[in-house]
Amino acid sequence: MSILKIINGVKAFNGYLYHFTDQRNLLSIKKHGILSFEGANKFHISNIVTGGNDWSHDADGYSGLKKFVHLCFWSEHPMEYIARQAGRLQQTSFLKINPDVLNIMGVKFTNDVSNKSGVKLLTPEEALDTFDCDVLFKRSNWKDPLINARMQKTKKYEVLIPDHVPLEYIRF
C-alpha cells in the first residue's frame, strides 16, 4: 500500500521520477534500458560515462549500491551539478521515468544521497515515515526560505531500482 501512495504522489505532483545521465549514454540506454553499474558489467558494457568519481564508486561498492539504478524525484540533483562542474558529465539529460517502475520488487529509497556515510536504505513504509511528503508531492510556495530549504533536502532523496530500469518505463 505504501508503494502505491508514493506512485500516486509522484503522478499527482509532476508525473515522473528522473534519472540523470550523460548524453553519451543514450544509445546504450535505448538498447538496454538503464543498467546498474553491476548490470553494465554483466553485459560487458565498458564505455558508460558515469557522474561518480573514484570515491563515490568505492562508497557504492561498500554500501551494496552498485546493483541499483539511482533515480530522483526532481529534474535536478545536487550530484549531477557537482559531476558536471567537475567535468565528469558533459551534456546531461534527465530522463523521465514512469513511477510505475516502483512496482519492481526490491525497490529501496534513501532520504539523502545514497552513498553518504550513515544513510540507510529504506522500505516504502520507512520512506513515507521519513520523507517530507508535503514538499515532495504537493505544490508549495518555494520562494518561502523555510519551504525552499525543505525542498533542497528532498532533492537529495533517491529511489533505488534493482538491476535495471526497462525501456518501457523510460521516456526520452
Number of C-alpha atoms within 10 A of each C-alpha: 8 14 18 14 13 21 20 15 19 21 16 13 14 15 15 24 25 24 25 21 22 20 15 17 16 17 10 15 19 13 10 16 17 27 26 21 22 18 19 20 12 11 10 9 13 10 10 17 14 16 22 17 12 8 10 14 17 15 17 19 15 11 17 11 22 21 19 24 22 25 22 25 25 21 16 16 22 12 15 21 14 14 18 15 11 13 11 16 22 16 11 17 20 21 19 21 24 19 22 17 17 21 12 11 9 13 19 20 24 23 21 19 20 23 21 12 10 9 13 16 21 19 16 22 14 15 21 16 12 12 17 16 14 13 19 22 17 13 11 13 11 14 9 9 10 10 14 15 12 15 18 14 17 22 20 20 24 26 26 24 25 20 18 21 25 16 15 10 16 21 12 12
